[in-house]
């Protein structure tokens, strides 16, 4: 029995490793376009600044390590086409440009996602980059070594752009951020987005929101020298475009796989595609939002790993019976750091919840990361979003110290379908060096309780 996995990084390599554990006798081959089969993409901004000193530390596993487990890995190989009827693949060796045919009994598609190419004149100038793969980081670092750019422009104010701002400042650059929307950190509400923007400015990053980039302007040698928007030009010898990513679905779509409403591959709860004996996992796949029940696309490394485990198990077993694993869906938990500010969210934002038809009740507060009398405490902001009909927590946004801890509490509460009375009575750890006597989550839940009591009083008064 032969299993072929298309794509590596998180989902593909996890699927191959899991399939090997499930079936020691399975023949497994993995094809990957990039030179490395398994890397930690989330660490790439920190490689640029030297916080991660050795690029090899971002390589999670090598082809040689997989070979020890009898998993055959081919890097710099692109699967050009899939013939699902005959269960064959056309594969191109990107080093020699030679093509050959391979076959499979079962197939896992883990083609991931790619940076959105900007429809901007001058995007092909030297000094204009995207950051998605380790090879992108290599190219940026080489350009910085050779050209010593002093001014950098980041196009886009999402996760990657915000992390890049910190790391480019770390190596001494003047950094400007241009965001088309009216706020950076657009996945968050205005309260958190304002805190992020204020913190960027405190750290010396020039932020331009509502800035529609028209062109990248080059010099006589074909290198970028400025970013043009409106009637202005912003000088920049280095530009990194971080306007988002999109799922790589062309291969699956051409083979006849059904593509979902999000633009990613549609799969069932066992991660099977519409093609026979073909599963899919990772950033190329859409999932279900557990709060709205609607399809969603959440390209995160931990989600890709979890999907890889499910797809690898089920592909190795070859069926979707009682022993098959299911991928339940996601609630969209994320966290990032920009300079000294931790920022995290989970579930639905207030805007998304209202769009989904929820009657929304919210509570927000400013708290401290330690007991008020303990030195070194920092400000932190918590916003909880609840369903007005049931009192259940459906979203949370955190900004400040301990963001990772507090968002995980909220994510667990959403997963467990807890309501605000449950949160008020949570038994959480306390000591002065770690937080106030009542956790900021409990404090915010108490404000929620007050809001719900006001609503009840209003109903009683009306009666």
N, C-alpha and C positions, 0 to 999 in steps of 0.2 A: 504494500500500500504506500502510495507516494503523496506527500503533502508539499505543496509549493506555497511560499509566503512572498508576496510582492510588497516590498518596503520593510524598513527596519526601524531605527530610532526607538520609540517606546512601544507602540502597539505590536508591530511586526516581530520584534525580538522577544517580547513577552509571550506572544502567541507561540512562537517556535519553541521557546524554553518550556512552556506549559505543555505543549503537545508532546515533547520528548518525555516529560515526566509521566504523562498519562499512558503513552505507548512507547516502551523502550525499543520496539522493533520497527517503528514507523520510519520510512525514508523521508527526510526533511531537507528541503533546499530553500534558501532565502536569496532573493535578488534585491539589490539596493543601488540606486543611482549614485549616491554620494560616496566619497572615498572612505567614510567611516560608517560602520553598520549601526552603532548604538552610541549616541551622544546625549549629553544633558543640555538641551537647547536653552533651558531657563537660565543657565549660567553664562550665556554668551555676552551679555552686556558687561559682566564683571571681568571677563577675559580682556576686553578692550582697555579697561583701566588698570589692569594688573592686580586687582584684588584677587583674582585667580591667576597665579603666577605661571602655571604650567598648563598649556592647552591639553596635554595628555590626561590631566585630571578630569576633563570633561568627556573623555571617551570611556563609556561605561563598560563595554565589552568589545573585544576584537574578534575578527574571524577565526583566529587561532584558538581563542577560548571556546568559541562555539564548536570548533572541530573536535575539541576534547570531549564534547558531549555528542559527537557524531551528527552534528548539524552542519551541512555544507552551505557556506556563505559566499556569494559572488558580489563584491562591491564594484562600482563603476559599470554596472549592467542595468540597462533599462528594458523593461518588458514593453514591447511596442504594441502588441495586440494579444487579445485572448479569443480563442475559438471555443466557446462553451459547449458546442455540439460535439466536437471531437476531443475536447479536453486537452487542447494544445496551446502553447504560448510561442510567440515570436519574440526572441530576446536579442538585444543589440549590445555587444561589447563596446563600451564607450571609449576604450583605449585603442582598440584596433579597428573599430567601426564595422566589424564583421557581425553578421546575423546568423542565428541558428534557431532551431525549433526544440522545444522541450514539451513534456507532457505531465499531466497531473491526474490524480484520482480525486483529490480534494484541494481546494484553493482558498487562501485567505488574502484579501486585498487590504493592504495597510499603506496606501499611497500618501497619506498625510495631507498637509496643506502647504500652500505656497504664498509668498508675499504678493499682495495685489499690485500689479504693475501700474504705475501712475500714468494717466493719459495727459502727460505734461511735456511740452516741447523742451528738449534738452535733457531728457531723462537718461540719454545714453552718453552724456559727458563723463569724462574722467572725474572722479571725486564724488559721483552720485551713487549711493549704495542702498541696498536693503539689508536687513539682518535677519536671516532665518536659519542658516546652516553654519557649521563650523568653517566651511570654505568662505562664507561671506565675512566672518570675523577675521579670518586670515587675510583676506583682501583689504579690509579696512585698516588693519594694523600695519600692513605693508605700505599702504598709501600714506599713513600717518608718519611712518619712519622715513619714507622717501621725501615727502613734501612738507612736513612739519606745519600743517594748517593751524592757523591761530583762531579762526572763527568757524563755528559749526552751526548748521541749521538742521533742526529735526522737524520733519513734516509729519504731524500727527501727535495727538496728546493722549493716546491710550497707554496700556501697560508698558509696551516695549519702548515707546517714545519717552515716557516718564523715567524709566530705568536708565535709558541712554543719556538723558539730561544729566543725571547724577554722575554717571561714569565718564562722560566726556569732560565735565567740569573737574573731575578728579585728576585728569591729566593736563589741566591747565588751559583748556580752551574757553573762549567766550562762546556761550551757547544761547541760541535763540530757538524757541519752539513756536511753530505756526500750526494752528488748529482751525479747520474750516468751521466747526460748530462754535456755538457761543460759550462753551466751557470745555476745559480739559477734563479728563477722567469721565467721559460721557456716559459710562455705564452706571455712574453714581448720581445721586440727587444733588441739588444745588448746594446744600450745606457742606457736603464732603468735597465737592468739586472746588468750592471757594477756598477751603482750607488747603487743598493741594496747590492751587494757583498761588495763594499767599506764600506758601512755603517755598515754592519754586523761586519766586521773586526775592524772598529773603536770602536765598542761596545764590543770587546773582544771575538767574536764568531770565532772559527777556521773553515774555509770553505774549503772543499775539493771537487772540481768538477772533473768530469771524473772518479769518484771513484765507481767501481763496487764491492759492498759488496758480499763477498763469504760465510761468516758464522758469527754467533754469538757464541762467545766462553764462555763456562760456567765454574764455579768453582766446587769444590768437592761437594757443597751443592745444585747444580742445579740452581744457580743464574748466570745471565750474568755478565761477568767481562771484556769483550772486544769485539770489532768488527773487524773481519778479512777482509782485502781487499788487493788484490795483494800479496805482500810479507810482508805486514805490519799488525800489530795489534794496534788498538786504544783502550786504556783503557776506559771503560765505565761501571758504575754500574747501569745505567738506559738507556734504548734504547726506543725511540718512533719511530715507523715506520709510515711515512707520505708520502707514494709513490702514493697516489691517492685513488679514490673510484670507484666503479662500480655499475651499476643499479641492483637492486634486481628484476629480471624478471622470476625467476624459476617457481614461482606459476602461473603466467599468461601464461608462455610458455607451461607448462604441461597441462593447461586447453585448449590450442589451440589458444591462442591469437597470432597475428602476431607480430614478433619482427623486428624492423627496422635495417637499415644498421649500426647504431651507437651502436647496442647491447641493446638499450632500447625499450620499448613498442611503437609500431607504433599506432598513433591515427590520427583522422581527425581533422578538424578545430573546431569541437565541443567537442573534447577530447573523442570521442567514440573509443573504441577498435574494433577489428574485431569480437568480441563476441557479441551476442545479449544482449541488455540492460546492457552492461558493459562499464563503463567509466574508465579512468585512469588519474592520475595527479601527479605532483611533480618529484622527482629525478629519478623515475623509467621510465619516459616518454621522448621520443625524441620530438623535435620541429623542426620548420623551421628557418633557418637563413635568416633574411629579406634582407640581402645584397647579398647572393649567391643563395638563393632559395633552397639550399640543406638541407637535414636533419642534425640536430646538437643535441648535448646533453649538456645542460648547467645546472648542478646541483647547483642552488643557492636558498637561502631561500625566497627571494622576488619573484622569478619566481614561486616557488612552491606555495606560497600564491595566486598568480594571477591565476595559473592553478586550484587551489582548488576552487576558486570562480566560475570559468567557469564550472567545472565538477559538483559542487554541485548544481548550478542553473539548469543545463540541466538534471541532473539525477532526480531532484525533479519534473521537468516538464515532463520528460519522452519522450521528442521528440526534434527534431532539426529543428523547423520551424522558422517563422519570429520572434518569441520572444526568441529564443535561443541565448545564448552568444557564441562568437567565441574567440578563443585564436589566436592572429595574428602571433605570432612567437617572436623571440628574436634577439637582436644584441649583447648580451654578455657583459653587463656592469658590472664591478667589481671594488672593492676597498679594500685595506687592509693597515694596519699600521705595520711597523717593527721598533721598538724603536721610534725614532723621525721622521721617514720618512714615509710620506703618499705616496701610490703608487696606481694608478688607470688606467684602460683602458676601451675602448668601441669600438665596431665595429671590424674591421679586423686589424690585425697587418700587417706590410709591407710584411712579408713573406707570410702570408695567402692570402693577396690581390693579390699578384703576382701569387700564385698557383691557385687562382680562375679565373685568366685570365684578371685581371684588368691591365690597363696601369697606373702605379702608379706614382704620384707626391707627394713628402713629403716636409715638412718644420719643422725645429726644432730650438728651442732657449732656452737659459738660461735666466731666468728673476728673479725678486724678488717678495716676497709675500706682500710687502708693498711699498709705495713710497720710492725712493732711499734715501731721506733725513730723512725719519721717522725711529726712532730707532726700533730695534727688527726684521727687515726684514730678511727673510731666502731665500736661493737659491731655485729655482724651475725650473724644466725642462718640456717643452711641445713639443710633436711631433704630428703633424697633418698629416694624410694620406688621399689623395684625388684621385678621379678617373680622370685620365688624359683626358678622352674623354668628360666628362660632367662638371668637376670642383666640383662635389659633394663631401662633406666630407664622408669618408667611415670608418675612424678609428682615434683613438687618444690614446696617452699614456702620462701619467702625473707622475712626481715624485717630491715630495716636499710639502711644506705647501699649503693648499687649494686644494689638489688633488681632494677631493670629490666635491667641488664646480665646479671646471673647467671640470671635466669629465662629470658631469651632464649637463653642457652647451653643451658639444660636443655630448652627447647621445641624447639630445633633437634635436640638429641640424641634426644628422643622421636620427632620426625618422621623422623629418619634411622635409627631403630631401633637406637641405640647401646646397648651394655651397659656395665657398670661398668668392665671393663678398658679399653674405649675412652676412658672419661672420665678414668681415672687417667693415661692417656698423651696427653691433649689437649695440643696446642701452643698455649698461650694467652699473650697479652701480659703482660709484667711490668715494672714500674718502681715504686720505693718510694712515689711519691705516689698510685699507683692501686690498690695492693693488696699483700698479702703475696707472698712469692716463689713460693709455690704457691697458686694460686687456691683460694678456699673450695670451689669445685666439685670440684677435684681432691682437696682434703683430705677432703671428705665421701665422694667415690668411693673413696678409700683405706680409709676406715672400712668402707664397704660391702664392699670386697674382703676385709677382715679377717673380717667377718661370714660371707661365703660360704666362706672358708677354714675357719672353725670348723665350719660345717655339713658340709663335705667330710670334715674330720678325724673328726667324729662318726660319719659313715657308715663310714669306714674302720675306726674302732675297733669298731663293731658287727660288721663283717665278720670 
